[in-house]
Amino acid sequence: MSDANKRPAGEAATPPGVGRRAALAGLVAAPLLGACVPKKPKVDTVTAATIKSFNFRTLKDLKGKVPHVKLGKLELSRLILGGNHIGGWSHARDLIYVDALVKQYHHKWKIFETFALAEKCGINAFLTNPCLCDIIKEYWYRKLGKIQFISDCGGSSIEAGIKTSIDFGAAACYIHGGMADAMVARKQFDQLAKGLDLIRSNGLPAGIGGHKLATVQGCVEAGLRPDFWMKTLHHHRYWSARDGKDECDNLWCDKPDETIAYMKERPEPWIAFKTLAAGAIRPADGFRYALKAGADFLCVGMYDFQLVEDTNIALEALAENQQRDRPWRV
């Protein structure tokens, strides 16, 4: 991450004569892009074969705010803003240019706008890697908003990732899913336990992530009890799932039915992530699937133009799933 006071490559400048805070406030207070983009723009369907119309959802379409509950002492929205696409990890299967594209789109002020719009929707937490700590800290420093930072503590080591995250004001920390998967496979449960202890000693909720069900099972068998789980959940009913074949950055929940059955018995809160299989599943489908399956929170990567519509979908899915097989843990 570049120095917070320098503009990274591709960052858009604030329009001349307009204060940056004022410009951002205007972007969020007014309908998103409303002054620049018509609600249903006409598209040349000859040269634009894949999209005939595009509907930007604006704040005037918002049907309510995402409800908050307590995770320990932490007040947390049921819908959490994921950070992979903002950090440049797009999981775009074999499309090799997409990581660079999303980094160019998410210049500093676009990230600030996304944070502020998320907060307007009631989303009060952003989950990401410590590499984005600088941008979050500047958002707070400029008093643009108060969105909380949940860290996956990824980095050279668990200890380093945790310490960096805490130093930058993380509200909760968990051990990154990829790191936890590898450590459980190597039976390094003592290191996972030390990570949980370090997080808790700083007064924060401590979690363990996992892409594989075996990660959660191994931790439970070893006697580890995090304050919450970060576990992937999505079905395999999408074109690129390639179920039963080699993974090609296209599949993140290896055993969804078994995951649902196992997590049903876990008393700890569960934040489900990769619920849309990195954009392969429609939100109305993915949100309902994960909530019905027992997830207590949804962590979802959302672009600014998706936030209002996804919030509305989440509100509908939450209302439909108040009674379900796995009781709400928070």
Secondary structure, DSSP 8 states (H G I E B T S, - for coil): ---TTS--TT-----TTS-HHHHHHHHHHS-TTTTTS-SS----TTT-TT-S------GGG------EEEETTEEEESEEEE-HHHHT----TT-TTHHHHHHHH--HHHHHHHHHHHHHTT--EEEE-GGGHHHHHHHHHTTS---EEEE---SSSHHHHHHHHHHTT-SEEEE-HHHHHHHHHTT-HHHHHHHHHHHHHTT--EEEEESSHHHHHHHHHTT---SEEEEE---S-STT--TTS--SS----S-HHHHHHHHTT--S-EEEE-TTTTTTS-HHHHHHHHHHHT-SEEEEE--GGGHHHHHHHHHHHHHHTSS-SS----
